[in-house]
Amino acid sequence: MKKIFSFLALFFMLLSCSTNKTTITARTQSEPEIEYDNFFTGNTMRYDFHHAGNNLYEEYYFDRVIREGIWAGSEALLINPFDYGEQMFRIIDSESGKVIYKNNYCTLFNEWQTTPEAAATKRSFPESVIFPEPKGNFIIEFFARNKKSKEWEKKYSQNVDVSDFNIQKSLVKYEACDIHIGGDIAHSLDIVLLPDGFTAEEKEKFLASCRMWSDALFSYEPFTQNRHRINIRAVWAPSLEKGISKPGNGKWVNNLMGTRFFTFNSERYQMTEEFQKVRDVAANAPYESIFILTNTDKYGGGGIYNFYGLGSAGKTGRTGEVYVHEFGHSLMGLGDEYIEKGNTVSALYPEGKEPWEANLTRLVKFEGKWENMIDKSTPTPTVVAEGSTEKDWVIGTYEGGGYLEKGIYRGWPECMMKALTDFCPVCQKAISRYLDYLCK
């Protein structure tokens, strides 16, 4: 994962916006269940805003509220119990004061904050969150992790009147197609695949790529054994021009969602900064998770937790593995387990702070990750014996991961998040646990 300009003040459509720095400790245990039918309409609500700042601070500026189609998420577990991500938002029922929905995520803005550009200028990124549409008035609150302590700080809140005539209705209409339907919407993970850089005559090429994406996902555990509770749909939305922009090569393409290589000057980092356009297209199908397929043979992609994943749909060599690797990022925020030679310092994983990712640890707050999967006789750090094979490996704490050679640990020698192979036992268990939450 990786991340301008000064922005104009946005006009506020709804009431009572505020910013503050209240610090909270996020709950990671299960919270009281919310009676879905008492608080929600059954549809989806979307809140658009701009995320702005520099390398030291961040601010939120309201844009609009939109009503969309049927809610595809769980109706039983409305409070995300996992302390993942760099951002968090929650919905509070105005009348009762009860937190009725909470979710966590990461953003492209947070990655941009680690770049040299963020130290030199301010910039804003369009962002958006979705949640089940409340029946009554509500408060939306946004939290971000403190850069040093990694504790949650409240950054912004707004009162929303559900009868306000300024709330928009989703009007962008595209065709949705079923790729794989495994179960009921309310008890399944609903994935939507979106095209970028495919022109009007390339619909079949896009759908073939969607089928390849689906086949790739289900060829890896634990997704194979969970086919019955995963739905995959595609939205056909053609671009005016074919292909993907490559700014470093002087090539700009008028594609629908603005995907491009050279994100943050990294040649193979292929992402889009136009997330609200992505939401416009995704709204044509029920979804919880977004993956964008781009019409290019150039290798590259990316994935950000609860934001979106992206990969090249052309013949890039190991296309299927790349899809699944990036989906590991976007579904539940699995961290990269590979290292960058000579790298000893990372803004993403500061020394002395436990990573929130389920598959990485600095052994600071290891509890609740995979410590119960390690045999008591296994040493820390764990070392792969010379000449050993996979059948000899044990779950442990293998040094190196999160781009760092030292001081950070993973649970298995090789993994999809390290070398585009099978998911390791630690990642498989983490994904299975997350699917249980999404599909309840």
TIDRENMI-770569 format. One line per 8 residues: number of its first residue (from 1); their letters; for each residue y, z, x of N, C-alpha, C. Coordinates in steps of 0.2 Angstrom, whole numbers, plus 2048, in hexadecimal, padded with zeros to 3 digits. Layout:
% TIDRENMI-770569
NUM) a) Y,Z,X,Y,Z,X,Y,Z,X; ...
//
This chain:
% TIDRENMI-770569
1) mkkifsfl) 7FA,800,804,800,800,800,806,800,804; 80B,7FD,802,812,7FD,806,818,7FD,801; 821,7FB,802,826,7FC,7FD,82C,7F8,7FF; 85B,7E9,7EB,85D,7ED,7F1,864,7EE,7EE; 863,7EE,7ED,86A,7EE,7EC,86C,7F4,7E8; 873,7F5,7E9,876,7FA,7E5,876,7F7,7DD; 875,7FC,7D9,874,7FA,7D2,87A,7FC,7CE; 87B,7F8,7C8,880,7F9,7C3,87D,7FF,7BF
9) alffmlls) 882,803,7BD,880,808,7B8,87D,805,7B2; 877,808,7AF,874,806,7A9,877,809,7A3; 877,806,79E,879,809,798,874,80D,794; 875,813,792,870,817,78F,870,815,787; 86A,814,785,869,812,77E,867,818,77A; 863,81D,77D,861,823,779,865,829,77C; 863,82F,779,868,835,77B,865,839,780; 86A,83D,783,869,842,787,864,841,78D
17) cstnktti) 867,83E,792,864,83D,799,866,842,79E; 862,844,7A2,864,849,7A7,85F,848,7AD; 862,84B,7B3,85E,84B,7B9,85E,852,7BC; 859,855,7BE,859,85B,7C1,853,85C,7C6; 852,861,7CA,84D,862,7CF,849,868,7CE; 847,869,7C8,842,86E,7C7,83C,86D,7CA; 839,871,7CE,833,871,7D1,82D,874,7CD; 828,870,7CC,822,872,7C8,81C,872,7CC
25) tartqsep) 817,876,7CA,810,875,7CD,80C,871,7C8; 809,86C,7CA,805,868,7C5,7FF,86B,7C3; 7FC,86B,7BD,7F6,86E,7BB,7F1,868,7BD; 7EB,86A,7C0,7E6,866,7C1,7E0,868,7BD; 7E0,86D,7B9,7DA,86F,7B5,7DC,86C,7AE; 7D6,86C,7AA,7D7,869,7A3,7DC,86D,79F; 7E0,869,79B,7E5,86D,797,7E3,86D,790; 7E6,870,78C,7E4,870,785,7E4,869,782
33) eieydnff) 7DF,868,77E,7DF,861,77B,7E5,860,776; 7E7,85A,776,7EC,858,771,7E9,854,76B; 7EB,856,765,7E8,853,75F,7EC,84C,75E; 7E9,847,760,7EC,840,761,7EF,83E,75A; 7EC,83F,755,7EE,83C,74F,7F5,840,74C; 7F5,846,74F,7FB,84A,74C,802,848,750; 801,845,756,807,844,75A,808,83C,75B; 803,838,75A,804,831,75C,802,82C,756
41) tgntmryd) 806,826,757,805,821,751,7FF,81D,752; 7FC,81C,758,7F6,818,75A,7F8,812,75E; 7FF,811,75F,802,80B,763,804,80E,769; 807,809,76D,809,80A,774,811,80A,774; 814,80F,778,81B,80F,779,81C,80E,781; 821,80A,782,823,808,789,82A,80A,78B; 82B,80E,790,832,810,793,833,80C,799; 838,808,799,83B,804,79F,841,808,7A2
49) fhhagnnl) 841,808,7A9,846,80B,7AC,847,808,7B3; 84C,80A,7B7,84D,808,7BE,84C,80E,7C2; 848,80D,7C8,846,812,7CD,84A,810,7D3; 84F,815,7D5,854,813,7DA,855,818,7DF; 858,816,7E5,859,81B,7EA,859,818,7F1; 857,81D,7F6,856,81A,7FD,850,81E,7FF; 84F,81F,806,84A,822,809,84A,82A,808; 84F,82D,806,850,834,805,850,837,7FE
57) yeeyyfdr) 852,832,7F9,852,835,7F2,851,82F,7ED; 850,831,7E7,84E,82C,7E2,851,82F,7DB; 853,82A,7D7,856,82B,7D1,853,826,7CC; 854,828,7C5,851,824,7C0,857,822,7BB; 857,81B,7B9,85C,819,7B4,859,815,7AE; 85A,818,7A9,857,815,7A2,859,80E,7A1; 854,80A,79F,855,803,79D,854,802,795; 84E,803,793,84C,802,78C,845,805,78A
65) viregiwa) 844,806,783,83E,808,780,83B,802,77C; 835,801,77D,832,7FC,779,82B,7FE,775; 82A,7FC,76F,824,7FD,76C,81F,7F7,76D; 819,7F9,76F,814,7F4,770,80E,7F4,76C; 808,7F1,76E,803,7F1,769,7FE,7F7,76A; 7F8,7F7,768,7F4,7FC,767,7F3,800,76E; 7F2,807,76D,7F1,80B,773,7EA,80A,776; 7E9,809,77C,7E3,808,77F,7E0,80E,783
73) gseallin) 7E4,813,784,7E2,818,787,7DE,81D,783; 7DC,823,787,7D8,828,783,7DC,82B,77E; 7D9,82D,778,7DC,831,773,7DA,838,774; 7D5,83A,778,7D2,840,779,7D6,844,77F; 7D6,841,785,7D9,844,78A,7E0,841,78C; 7E5,844,78A,7EC,841,78A,7F0,844,790; 7ED,849,793,7F1,84C,799,7EC,84B,79F; 7EF,846,7A3,7EB,844,7A9,7EA,84B,7AE
81) pfdygeqm) 7E4,84C,7AF,7E2,852,7B2,7E2,852,7BA; 7E3,84C,7BC,7E2,84A,7C4,7E9,84B,7C7; 7EA,84E,7CC,7F1,84F,7D0,7F2,849,7D5; 7F1,843,7D2,7F2,83D,7D6,7F9,83A,7D6; 7FB,836,7DB,801,832,7DA,807,836,7DD; 80C,832,7DD,813,834,7E0,818,835,7DA; 816,833,7D4,81A,833,7CE,816,836,7C8; 81A,839,7C4,816,83C,7BE,81C,83C,7B8
89) friidses) 819,83A,7B2,81E,83B,7AC,81A,83F,7A7; 81E,842,7A2,81A,845,79D,81F,844,796; 81B,844,791,81F,844,78A,81E,84A,787; 824,84D,784,824,853,781,826,852,77A; 823,855,775,825,855,76E,82B,859,76D; 830,856,76A,836,859,76A,836,85F,765; 832,85F,75F,832,864,75A,82E,86A,75D; 828,869,760,824,86F,762,825,871,769
97) gkviyknn) 828,86C,76D,829,86E,774,823,86D,778; 81D,86A,775,817,869,778,816,863,77C; 813,864,783,812,85E,787,80C,85A,783; 80D,854,781,808,850,77D,805,84B,781; 808,849,787,805,844,78B,808,845,792; 804,843,797,806,843,79E,802,83E,7A2; 805,83B,7A7,801,836,7AB,805,836,7B2; 801,834,7B7,803,833,7BE,803,82C,7C0
105) yctlfnew) 806,82A,7C5,806,824,7C7,80A,823,7CE; 80A,81D,7D1,80E,81C,7D7,812,816,7D6; 816,814,7DA,81B,80E,7D9,81C,80B,7E0; 81E,804,7DF,821,801,7E5,827,804,7E8; 82B,807,7E4,831,80A,7E7,82F,80F,7EC; 82A,813,7EA,828,819,7EF,826,816,7F5; 822,810,7F5,820,80D,7FB,826,80A,7FF; 82B,807,7FB,831,805,7FF,835,80A,802
113) qttpeaaa) 835,811,800,838,816,803,836,817,80A; 830,815,80C,82E,816,813,830,811,817; 833,80C,815,835,806,819,83C,807,81D; 83D,803,822,843,804,826,849,802,821; 848,7FD,81C,84E,7FB,818,850,801,814; 84B,805,812,84D,80B,80D,852,810,811; 851,810,818,856,815,81C,85D,812,81D; 85D,80B,81B,864,808,81C,868,806,816
121) tkrsfpes) 864,806,810,868,804,80A,865,807,804; 868,807,7FE,865,809,7F8,862,803,7F4; 85E,804,7F0,85B,7FF,7EC,858,801,7E5; 857,7FD,7E0,854,7FF,7DA,84E,7FA,7D9; 849,7FD,7D5,843,7F9,7D3,842,7FA,7CC; 841,7F5,7C8,83F,7F6,7C1,838,7F8,7C0; 838,7FE,7BC,831,801,7BB,830,802,7B3; 82A,805,7B2,829,806,7AB,823,80A,7AA
129) vifpepkg) 822,80E,7A5,81C,812,7A3,81A,811,79C; 814,811,79B,812,811,794,80E,817,792; 80E,819,78B,80B,81F,788,80A,81E,781; 805,822,77E,805,821,777,80B,822,773; 80D,81E,76E,813,81F,76A,813,825,766; 818,82A,768,818,830,764,81B,82F,75D; 819,833,758,81B,832,751,822,835,750; 823,83B,754,82A,83E,754,82E,83D,75A
137) nfiieffa) 834,840,75A,839,840,760,836,843,766; 837,841,76C,834,844,771,839,844,777; 837,847,77D,83A,847,783,836,844,788; 838,840,78C,834,83D,792,837,840,798; 833,843,79C,835,846,7A3,831,842,7A9; 835,841,7AE,832,83E,7B4,832,843,7BA; 82D,843,7BE,82C,847,7C4,82A,843,7CA; 82C,845,7CF,82A,842,7D6,828,847,7DB
145) rnkkskew) 824,846,7DF,822,84B,7E4,828,84B,7E9; 829,852,7EB,82E,853,7F0,82B,850,7F7; 830,84D,7FB,82D,849,801,82A,84E,806; 82D,854,806,82A,859,80B,825,85E,809; 826,861,803,821,866,800,81B,862,7FC; 81C,85C,7FA,818,859,7F6,817,85C,7EF; 81B,861,7ED,81B,864,7E7,81F,85F,7E2; 81D,860,7DB,821,85C,7D6,828,85E,7D5
153) ekkysqnv) 82C,85A,7D5,833,85B,7D3,835,857,7CD; 838,85A,7C8,83B,857,7C2,841,853,7C4; 841,84D,7C2,847,848,7C5,84B,846,7BF; 848,845,7B9,84C,842,7B3,849,843,7AD; 84D,844,7A7,84A,845,7A1,84F,842,79C; 84C,840,796,850,83C,791,84D,83E,78A; 851,840,785,84F,840,77E,84E,839,77B; 849,838,777,848,832,774,847,833,76C
161) dvsdfniq) 84B,830,768,84B,830,761,847,82A,75F; 841,82B,75C,83D,825,75A,83F,821,755; 845,823,751,848,81F,74C,84D,81B,74E; 84F,81C,755,855,818,757,853,810,757; 858,80D,754,857,806,752,857,801,759; 859,804,75E,85A,801,765,853,800,768; 84E,804,766,847,803,768,845,7FC,767; 843,7F9,76C,841,7F2,76B,839,7F1,769
169) kslvkyea) 837,7EB,767,831,7E9,766,82F,7E4,76B; 829,7E4,76D,826,7DF,772,826,7D9,76F; 829,7D4,772,82A,7CD,76F,827,7C8,773; 825,7C9,779,822,7C4,77E,81B,7C3,77C; 819,7BD,779,812,7BB,777,80E,7B6,77B; 809,7B9,77D,804,7B4,781,7FD,7B5,77E; 7F9,7B1,780,7F2,7B1,77E,7ED,7B6,782; 7EA,7BA,77E,7E5,7BF,782,7DE,7BC,781
177) cdihiggd) 7DA,7BD,786,7D3,7BB,786,7CE,7C1,788; 7C8,7C1,785,7C3,7C6,787,7BF,7C3,78D; 7BF,7C7,792,7BB,7C6,798,7B4,7CA,798; 7B5,7D0,797,7AF,7D5,796,7B1,7DA,792; 7AD,7DB,78C,7AE,7E1,788,7A8,7E5,788; 7A9,7EB,78A,7A4,7F0,78B,7A4,7F5,786; 7A9,7F7,783,7A9,7FD,77E,7AF,7FD,77A; 7B0,802,776,7B6,804,772,7BC,805,776
185) iahsldiv) 7C2,803,774,7C8,803,777,7C9,80B,779; 7C8,80F,774,7CA,816,775,7C6,81A,77A; 7C0,817,77C,7BB,81A,780,7B9,816,786; 7BE,811,788,7BC,80D,78D,7C2,80C,792; 7C1,80A,798,7C7,808,79C,7C8,801,79B; 7CF,800,799,7D1,7F9,797,7D5,7F6,79C; 7D3,7F1,79F,7D6,7ED,7A5,7D9,7E7,7A2; 7DF,7E5,7A4,7E2,7DE,7A2,7E3,7DB,7A9
193) llpdgfta) 7E1,7D4,7A9,7E2,7D0,7AF,7E7,7CB,7AD; 7EC,7CA,7B1,7F2,7C6,7B0,7F2,7C1,7B5; 7F5,7BB,7B4,7F6,7B5,7B8,7FD,7B5,7BB; 7FE,7B3,7C1,804,7B1,7C4,803,7AB,7C8; 808,7A6,7C7,808,7A0,7CB,803,79B,7C9; 800,79C,7C3,7FC,797,7BF,800,793,7BA; 800,78C,7BB,804,788,7B6,800,786,7B0; 803,783,7AB,800,782,7A4,7F9,77F,7A4
201) eekekfla) 7F8,77B,7A9,7F2,777,7A9,7EC,77B,7AD; 7EE,781,7AF,7E9,784,7B3,7E6,78A,7B0; 7E6,78A,7A9,7E3,790,7A6,7DB,791,7A7; 7D7,78C,7A8,7D0,78D,7A9,7CF,790,7B0; 7D3,78E,7B5,7D3,790,7BC,7D4,798,7BC; 7D9,79A,7B8,7DB,7A1,7B7,7D5,7A5,7B4; 7D2,7A2,7AF,7CD,7A6,7AB,7C7,7A6,7B0; 7C5,7A1,7B4,7C0,7A1,7B8,7C1,7A7,7BE
209) scrmwsda) 7C7,7A8,7C0,7C9,7AD,7C4,7C8,7B4,7C1; 7C9,7B4,7BB,7C8,7BB,7B7,7C1,7BC,7B7; 7BD,7B7,7B5,7B5,7B9,7B5,7B3,7BB,7BC; 7B6,7B8,7C1,7B4,7BA,7C8,7B6,7C1,7C9; 7BC,7C3,7C7,7BE,7C9,7C8,7B9,7CE,7C5; 7B8,7CD,7BF,7B3,7D1,7BB,7AC,7D2,7BE; 7A9,7CC,7C0,7A3,7CC,7C4,7A3,7D0,7CA; 7A9,7D0,7CE,7AA,7D3,7D4,7AA,7DB,7D3
217) lfsyepft) 7AE,7DD,7CE,7AE,7E4,7CC,7A7,7E7,7CA; 7A4,7E4,7C6,79D,7E6,7C4,798,7E6,7C9; 799,7E3,7CF,794,7E2,7D4,794,7E9,7D8; 799,7ED,7D7,799,7F3,7DB,799,7F9,7D7; 795,7FE,7D9,795,805,7D6,79B,809,7D8; 79D,80D,7D3,79A,80F,7CD,79C,80A,7C7; 79F,805,7C8,7A1,800,7C2,79B,7FD,7BF; 796,7FB,7C3,790,7F8,7C0,78D,7FC,7BB
225) qnrhrini) 78C,803,7BC,789,807,7B7,78E,809,7B1; 794,807,7B2,799,809,7AD,79C,802,7A9; 798,7FD,7A9,79A,7F7,7A6,79B,7F8,79E; 797,7FD,79B,797,7FE,794,79E,801,792; 7A2,804,797,7A8,807,795,7AE,804,799; 7AD,7FE,79A,7B3,7FA,79D,7B4,7F4,79A; 7BA,7F3,798,7BC,7ED,794,7C1,7E9,799; 7C0,7E2,799,7C5,7DE,79D,7C7,7D8,799
233) ravwapsl) 7CE,7D8,799,7D1,7D2,795,7D6,7CF,799; 7D7,7C9,798,7DC,7C5,79C,7E2,7C2,797; 7E7,7C2,799,7ED,7BF,796,7EF,7B8,799; 7EF,7B3,795,7F1,7AD,798,7F9,7AC,798; 7FC,7AC,79D,803,7AB,79D,805,7A6,7A3; 806,7A0,7A2,807,79B,7A7,80E,79C,7AB; 80F,79A,7B1,815,79A,7B5,818,792,7B5; 81E,792,7B6,822,78B,7B6,820,788,7BC
241) ekgiskpg) 81F,78B,7C2,81D,788,7C8,816,78B,7CB; 813,788,7CF,80C,78A,7D1,80D,78D,7D8; 809,793,7D8,809,796,7DF,80D,79D,7DF; 80D,79F,7E5,810,7A6,7E7,815,7A5,7EC; 81B,7A9,7EB,820,7A8,7F0,81E,7AB,7F7; 820,7A8,7FC,81F,7AA,803,825,7AA,807; 82A,7AF,806,830,7AF,809,830,7AF,810; 82C,7B1,814,82C,7B1,81B,82B,7AA,81D
249) ngkwvnnl) 828,7A6,819,827,79E,81B,82C,79A,817; 831,79D,814,837,79A,811,835,797,80A; 82F,799,807,82D,796,801,82E,79B,7FB; 832,798,7F6,833,79C,7F0,830,798,7EA; 82C,79C,7E6,829,799,7E0,82C,79C,7D9; 82D,798,7D4,82F,79B,7CE,829,79C,7CA; 826,7A2,7CC,820,7A4,7C8,822,7A9,7C3; 81E,7AB,7BE,820,7AF,7B8,822,7B6,7BA
257) mgtrfftf) 81E,7B9,7BE,81F,7C0,7C0,821,7C2,7C6; 823,7BD,7CA,827,7BE,7D1,823,7C0,7D6; 81C,7BF,7D6,818,7C1,7DC,81A,7BE,7E2; 819,7C1,7E8,81B,7BE,7EE,817,7C2,7F4; 816,7BE,7F9,814,7C1,7FF,81A,7C4,803; 818,7C7,809,81D,7CA,80D,821,7CF,80A; 81E,7D3,805,821,7D9,802,822,7DE,807; 829,7E0,808,82B,7E5,80D,829,7E2,814
265) nseryqmt) 82A,7DB,814,829,7D8,81B,822,7D8,81E; 81D,7DA,819,816,7DA,81C,813,7D3,819; 811,7CF,81D,80F,7C8,81B,80A,7C8,815; 805,7CC,816,7FF,7CC,811,800,7D0,80B; 805,7D4,80B,807,7D9,806,80A,7D5,800; 805,7D3,7FB,807,7CF,7F6,808,7D3,7EF; 80E,7D4,7ED,810,7D8,7E7,816,7D5,7E3; 818,7D8,7DE,81E,7D6,7DA,822,7DC,7D9
273) eefqkvrd) 828,7DB,7D9,82D,7E0,7D8,82F,7E0,7D1; 82D,7DB,7CD,82F,7DA,7C6,82A,7DD,7C1; 829,7E4,7C1,824,7E7,7BE,825,7E7,7B6; 82B,7E7,7B4,82C,7E6,7AC,82A,7E0,7AA; 82B,7DA,7AE,828,7D4,7AC,820,7D4,7AB; 81D,7D8,7B0,816,7D9,7B0,814,7DC,7A9; 818,7E2,7A7,816,7E5,7A1,817,7E1,79B; 81C,7DC,79B,81D,7D7,796,817,7D3,794
281) vaanapye) 814,7D1,79A,80E,7CD,799,808,7D1,797; 807,7D7,79A,801,7DB,799,801,7DE,792; 807,7DE,78E,807,7E1,788,803,7DD,783; 801,7D7,784,7FE,7D2,780,7F6,7D4,77F; 7F4,7D9,782,7ED,7DC,782,7ED,7E3,782; 7E9,7E7,77F,7E8,7EE,780,7E6,7EF,787; 7E9,7F4,78B,7E8,7F5,792,7EA,7FC,794; 7E7,7FE,79A,7E8,804,79D,7EA,802,7A5
289) sifiltnt) 7E6,7FD,7A7,7E7,7FB,7AE,7E8,7F4,7AF; 7ED,7F2,7B3,7EF,7EB,7B4,7ED,7E8,7BB; 7EA,7E2,7BB,7E9,7DF,7C1,7EB,7D8,7C1; 7EF,7D5,7C6,7F2,7CF,7C6,7EE,7CA,7CA; 7ED,7C4,7C8,7E9,7BF,7CC,7EE,7BA,7CE; 7EF,7B8,7D4,7F4,7B3,7D6,7F1,7AD,7D8; 7F4,7A7,7D7,7F2,7A1,7D8,7F3,79F,7E0; 7EF,7A1,7E4,7F1,7A0,7EB,7EA,7A1,7EF
297) dkyggggi) 7E9,79D,7F4,7E3,79D,7F9,7E5,7A2,7FF; 7EB,7A4,7FF,7ED,7A9,805,7EB,7B0,803; 7E7,7B3,808,7E5,7BA,808,7EB,7BF,807; 7EA,7C3,802,7EF,7C9,802,7EF,7CC,7FB; 7F2,7D2,7FA,7F2,7D5,7F4,7F4,7DC,7F5; 7F3,7E0,7F0,7F5,7E7,7F0,7F3,7EB,7EA; 7F4,7F1,7EA,7F2,7F6,7E4,7F5,7FC,7E4; 7F8,7FE,7DF,7FC,804,7DF,7FA,808,7D8
305) ynfyglgs) 7F8,80F,7D9,7F5,813,7D4,7F9,813,7CE; 7F5,811,7C8,7F8,811,7C1,7FE,80D,7C1; 7FF,808,7C5,805,803,7C5,802,7FC,7C4; 7FF,7F9,7C9,7FB,7F3,7C8,7F8,7F1,7CF; 7F2,7ED,7CE,7EF,7EA,7D4,7F0,7E3,7D4; 7EF,7E0,7DA,7F1,7D8,7DA,7EC,7D5,7E0; 7EA,7CF,7DF,7E6,7CC,7E4,7E6,7C4,7E3; 7E5,7C1,7E8,7E5,7BA,7E8,7DF,7B7,7E5
313) agktgrtg) 7E0,7B2,7E0,7DA,7AF,7DC,7D7,7A9,7E0; 7DA,7A7,7E5,7D7,7A1,7E9,7D1,7A3,7ED; 7CF,79E,7F1,7CA,79F,7F6,7CC,7A2,7FC; 7CC,7A9,7FD,7CF,7AD,802,7CA,7B0,807; 7C4,7AE,806,7BE,7B1,80A,7BA,7B6,806; 7BD,7BC,806,7BA,7C2,803,7BE,7C4,7FC; 7BF,7BF,7F8,7C3,7C0,7F2,7C1,7C6,7EE; 7BA,7C6,7EC,7B8,7CB,7E8,7B8,7D2,7EB
321) evyvhefg) 7B7,7D3,7F1,7B8,7DA,7F4,7BF,7DC,7F4; 7C3,7D7,7F5,7CB,7D9,7F5,7CD,7DB,7EE; 7CA,7D8,7E9,7CC,7DA,7E2,7CA,7E1,7E1; 7C4,7E3,7E3,7C1,7E9,7E2,7C5,7EF,7E6; 7C6,7ED,7EC,7CA,7F2,7F0,7D1,7F3,7ED; 7D4,7EE,7EB,7DB,7EF,7E9,7DB,7F3,7E2; 7D5,7F2,7DE,7D4,7F5,7D8,7D3,7FD,7D9; 7D0,7FE,7DF,7CF,805,7E0,7D5,809,7E1
329) hslmglgd) 7DA,805,7E4,7E1,808,7E5,7E4,809,7DE; 7E4,804,7DA,7E8,804,7D4,7E5,808,7CE; 7DE,808,7CE,7DB,80C,7C9,7DD,814,7CA; 7DB,816,7D0,7DC,81E,7D0,7DF,820,7D7; 7E2,81B,7DA,7E5,81D,7E0,7E1,81F,7E6; 7DB,81C,7E7,7D7,81D,7ED,7DB,81A,7F3; 7DB,81E,7F9,7DF,81D,7FE,7DB,818,803; 7DF,814,807,7DC,810,80C,7D8,815,811
337) eyiekgnt) 7D2,813,813,7CF,817,818,7CF,814,81F; 7D2,80E,820,7D2,80B,827,7D7,80E,82B; 7D7,80D,831,7DC,80F,836,7E0,80A,839; 7E6,80B,83B,7EA,807,840,7EA,809,847; 7E7,806,84B,7E6,808,852,7ED,80B,855; 7ED,811,858,7F3,813,85B,7F8,817,856; 7F6,817,84F,7FA,81A,84A,7F9,821,84A; 7FE,825,84B,7FD,82D,84B,802,830,846
345) vsalypeg) 806,82C,843,80B,82F,83E,80B,82B,838; 80C,82E,832,80C,82A,82C,811,82D,827; 816,82A,824,81A,82D,81F,816,82E,819; 811,82A,818,80C,82B,812,808,831,812; 806,833,818,802,839,819,805,83E,81E; 80A,842,81D,80D,846,822,808,84B,824; 808,84D,82A,804,853,82D,805,859,829; 800,85D,828,800,863,825,800,863,81D
353) kepweanl) 800,85D,81A,800,85C,813,7FA,858,811; 7F7,85B,80C,7F1,858,809,7F2,852,805; 7EF,84C,807,7F0,846,803,7ED,847,7FC; 7F1,844,7F7,7EE,845,7F0,7E8,840,7EF; 7E7,83B,7F3,7E2,836,7F2,7DB,83A,7F2; 7D6,838,7EE,7D0,83B,7ED,7CB,83A,7F3; 7CD,835,7F7,7C8,833,7FC,7CB,835,803; 7D0,838,804,7D3,83A,80A,7D5,841,80A
361) trlvkfeg) 7D4,844,810,7D6,84B,811,7D9,84D,818; 7DE,851,818,7E0,854,81F,7DD,85B,81F; 7D8,85D,81B,7D5,863,81B,7DA,869,81A; 7E0,868,817,7E5,86D,815,7E3,870,80E; 7E2,86C,809,7DF,86E,803,7DA,86A,801; 7D4,86B,804,7CE,866,803,7CB,868,7FC; 7CC,86E,7FA,7C8,870,7F4,7C9,86B,7EE; 7C4,869,7EA,7C4,865,7E5,7C3,85D,7E6
369) kwenmidk) 7C2,85C,7ED,7C1,855,7EF,7B9,854,7EF; 7B7,853,7F6,7B0,852,7F6,7AC,858,7FB; 7B0,85D,7FB,7AD,863,7FF,7A6,865,7FD; 7A5,865,7F6,79F,867,7F3,799,862,7F5; 79B,85C,7F7,796,857,7F9,793,858,800; 796,85C,804,795,85C,80B,78F,862,80C; 78A,860,810,785,865,812,788,86A,816; 787,871,816,78A,876,81A,788,875,821
377) stptptvv) 783,871,823,781,870,82A,785,86B,82D; 789,867,829,78D,861,82C,793,863,82F; 794,861,835,79A,863,839,7A0,860,837; 7A6,863,838,7AD,860,837,7B0,860,83E; 7B3,85A,840,7B2,854,83D,7AB,851,83E; 7A9,84D,839,7A2,84A,839,7A2,843,83D; 79D,842,842,79D,83D,846,797,838,845; 798,832,845,792,82D,844,78E,82D,84A
385) aegstekd) 788,82F,84A,783,82F,850,782,828,852; 783,827,859,782,821,85C,77B,81E,85A; 77A,818,858,774,815,856,772,816,84F; 775,81A,84B,773,81C,844,775,816,840; 772,816,83A,773,811,835,775,815,82E; 776,811,829,779,814,823,774,819,820; 76E,818,821,769,81D,81E,769,824,822; 76C,824,828,76D,82A,82B,773,82E,82A
393) wvigtyeg) 778,82B,827,77F,82D,826,77F,833,821; 783,838,821,784,83D,81D,78B,83E,81A; 78D,840,815,793,842,812,796,847,817; 79D,846,819,7A0,84B,81D,7A7,84A,81D; 7AA,84B,823,7B1,84A,824,7B2,846,82B; 7B3,83F,82A,7B3,83B,830,7BA,839,831; 7BC,83A,837,7C3,83A,839,7C6,833,839; 7CC,832,836,7CF,82B,836,7CF,828,82F
401) ggylekgi) 7D5,826,82D,7D6,824,826,7DD,824,824; 7DF,821,81F,7E6,821,81D,7EB,81E,823; 7E8,819,826,7EB,816,82C,7EC,81A,832; 7EA,820,832,7EA,825,838,7E4,826,83C; 7E4,826,842,7DE,827,846,7DC,82E,846; 7E1,833,846,7DF,83A,847,7E2,83E,841; 7DF,844,840,7E2,849,83B,7E1,848,834; 7DD,842,832,7DC,841,82B,7D5,83E,82A
409) yrgwpecm) 7D1,840,825,7CA,83F,825,7C8,83C,81E; 7C2,838,81F,7BF,835,819,7B8,838,818; 7B4,836,813,7AE,839,812,7A8,835,814; 7A8,82F,816,7A3,82B,818,7A5,826,81D; 7A0,824,822,7A2,81F,827,7A6,819,825; 7A3,816,820,7A5,80F,81D,7A6,80F,816; 7AA,80B,813,7AC,80B,80C,7B0,805,80A; 7B0,804,803,7B4,7FE,801,7BB,7FF,803
417) mkaltdfc) 7BE,805,803,7C5,807,805,7C6,807,80C; 7C1,805,810,7C2,805,817,7C0,7FE,81A; 7BA,7FB,818,7B7,7F5,81B,7B5,7F0,816; 7B7,7F0,80F,7B5,7EC,80A,7AD,7EB,809; 7AA,7F1,809,7A3,7F2,808,7A2,7F6,801; 79C,7F8,800,79B,7FC,7FA,7A0,803,7FA; 7A2,805,7F4,7A5,80B,7F4,7A1,811,7F7; 7A3,815,7FB,79F,81B,7FE,79E,820,7F8
425) pvcqkais) 799,825,7F9,797,82A,7F4,79D,82E,7F2; 7A2,82F,7F6,7A8,833,7F5,7AC,82F,7F0; 7AE,829,7F1,7B2,825,7ED,7AE,824,7E6; 7A8,822,7E6,7A4,821,7E0,7A4,827,7DB; 7A4,82D,7DE,7A4,833,7DA,7AB,834,7D7; 7B0,833,7DB,7B7,833,7D9,7B9,82E,7D3; 7B6,828,7D4,7B7,823,7CF,7B4,825,7C9; 7AE,827,7C9,7AA,829,7C3,7AD,82F,7BF
433) ryldylck) 7B0,834,7C3,7B3,839,7C0,7BA,837,7BC; 7BD,832,7BF,7C3,82F,7BC,7C2,82B,7B6; 7BC,827,7B6,7BA,823,7B1,7B8,828,7AB; 7B5,82E,7AC,7B3,832,7A7,7BA,835,7A4; 7BF,836,7A7,7C5,838,7A4,7C8,832,7A0; 7C8,82C,7A3,7CB,827,79F,7C8,825,799; 7C1,826,799,7BD,823,793,7BB,829,78E; 7BD,82F,78F,7BB,834,78A,7BE,832,783
//
